[in-house]
């Protein structure tokens, strides 16, 4: 079911430290139900859910757990319709206990949404080795 809601594809870490993923919402995606009949558009909440899922996945790949604590300076710049190709770019600056990330989502090559989010990292607990 998560794939229907958040279809992150081609998730990859970039040489410059950023993370990218591609997304394409099918016309029958649950995000478009009732939003709006006859002229469906991707709701703003879907953008934020994608970013949250992507940052948590990137942090998990590094062996950490985290939680998103705040979105800020979010700007929704254009309407996204079913079937458009989205590219998500995420750049994070980590500290010992948190990370501040900037993101941008482009649709068909044009900026659709951009902003920042704050992430709190859970402490890493290394289990003791058995004797």
PENOR-V597882 format. One record per run of one state. SS is the DSSP state (2 for helix, 1 for strand, 0 for the rest). FROM is the first residue (numbers start at 1). TO is the last residue. If there is no record, write none. Layout:
# PENOR-V597882
SS_FROM_TO ; SS_FROM_TO
This chain:
# PENOR-V597882
0_1_1 ; 2_2_5 ; 0_6_8 ; 1_9_13 ; 0_14_18 ; 1_19_24 ; 0_25_29 ; 2_30_32 ; 0_33_43 ; 2_44_61 ; 0_62_65 ; 1_66_76 ; 0_77_84 ; 1_85_94 ; 0_95_97 ; 1_98_107 ; 0_108_109 ; 1_110_121 ; 0_122_131
